[in-house]
Amino acid sequence: MKFAISFSIIAPPEGALSWDRMAQDMVQMAPEVEAMGFDGIHVLEHHFQRDGWNPSPLLALAAISSVTDRIRLATDILLATLYNPVKLAEDTAVLDNLCGGRLTLGLAPGYVTEEFAGLMVPYEGRARRFEEVVDILQLAWTQETFEYQGEFFTVPPTRLTPRPLQSPHPPLWYGVSGPRMMERAARRGALLVGSPRHTVPELAQHFDTYAHACAQVGFVPTERPIGRGVFLARSRQAAVEAASLGVTHLFRELYGRKSAEGERVLTADDGTVISDASTVDFETFKERYIIGTPEEAIERIAQLRDEVGMTELVSWMQLPFVTREQTLESARLLAEEVMPAFR
């Protein structure tokens, strides 16, 4: 079992933590997280949200790479549809060289309409556009010279320099939940990463669908990374008091709002579709989090391992309203009292 920590840099304006403070905390915590024995540091991407998020995951990972030596660095998830694919191929190749070949590129098509509008990318056909972006990435990374003619992009004969340090290129993850996108991930040899938005039964169904698609094309994935909101303390009450406001904010502010607007369905633990973001609260989504004591965390991680086949827990631990000191203490508990049970 592998363990990673995810940073999102979400700073609600009603909170006491500013975006710059959380961004600097992320970089300062990175070597400490590496020293604790974590396997990966992951960063997310969203744009134009009132509570910040991180619109530049590659810049964030470049900063983290400069203060770490061993730990894997992952975009989880980068919204590839919003990028010029050739420039993205260049930037990821540079980052892979800067970090010594430690990059994992997690990708998704995106679904938030204001992100497409603000970055002047058509929302229509985004899944097809996403696949063309990934086509071009793989061609650019692996061919001496390449060209491309597609529905959305035309690239003349072009040479990419530098090439990625990893051969043939950094590992690809797909952050998707639809059957068609899972089939495309399987055909491309990309791993599926489970989203913290989903319940354990939903994740099991997603990975079953993905496994069937992999079997159809003869691809044998060896890893099942899954994201979860995680916060640990010596007592369950202390963990809930520290983290409940933050995880509720995560599910209400973006996920719940977009479900209510009809852009992407979000369900409560009982299967109810969220049609009003204000109905999202800590209790109705608590199956999505691992919040409590180290002993409770061991039980929940074992459940994900046994019922879904999880091989890597991506702990979304830098939560809104949670301080650097609280995050580090939670990470220490995970490293010292939970991780040894799964090594």
Stockholm file with secondary structure:
# STOCKHOLM 1.0

chainA/1-343         MKFAISFSIIAPPEGALSWDRMAQDMVQMAPEVEAMGFDGIHVLEHHFQRDGWNPSPLLALAAISSVTDRIRLATDILLATLYNPVKLAEDTAVLDNLCGGRLTLGLAPGYVTEEFAGLMVPYEGRARRFEEVVDILQLAWTQETFEYQGEFFTVPPTRLTPRPLQSPHPPLWYGVSGPRMMERAARRGALLVGSPRHTVPELAQHFDTYAHACAQVGFVPTERPIGRGVFLARSRQAAVEAASLGVTHLFRELYGRKSAEGERVLTADDGTVISDASTVDFETFKERYIIGTPEEAIERIAQLRDEVGMTELVSWMQLPFVTREQTLESARLLAEEVMPAFR
#=GR chainA/1-343 SS CEEEEEECCBCCTTSSCCHHHHHHHHHHHHHHHHHHTCSEEEECCCCSBTTBCCSCHHHHHHHHHTTCSSSEEEEEEEEGGGSCHHHHHHHHHHHHHHTTSCEEEEEECCCCHHHHHHTTCCSTTHHHHHHHHHHHHHHHHHCSSEEEECSSCEEEEECCSSCCSSSSCSCEEECCCSHHHHHHHHHHTCEECBCTTSCHHHHHHHHHHHHHHHHHHTCCCCCCEEEEEEEECSSHHHHHHHHHHHHHHHIIIIIIHHHHTTSSCCBCTTSCBCSSGGGCCTGGGGGGEEEECHHHHHHHHHHHHHHHCCCEEEEEEECTTCCHHHHHHHHHHIIIIIGGGTC
#=GC SS_cons         CEEEEEECCBCCTTSSCCHHHHHHHHHHHHHHHHHHTCSEEEECCCCSBTTBCCSCHHHHHHHHHTTCSSSEEEEEEEEGGGSCHHHHHHHHHHHHHHTTSCEEEEEECCCCHHHHHHTTCCSTTHHHHHHHHHHHHHHHHHCSSEEEECSSCEEEEECCSSCCSSSSCSCEEECCCSHHHHHHHHHHTCEECBCTTSCHHHHHHHHHHHHHHHHHHTCCCCCCEEEEEEEECSSHHHHHHHHHHHHHHHIIIIIIHHHHTTSSCCBCTTSCBCSSGGGCCTGGGGGGEEEECHHHHHHHHHHHHHHHCCCEEEEEEECTTCCHHHHHHHHHHIIIIIGGGTC
//
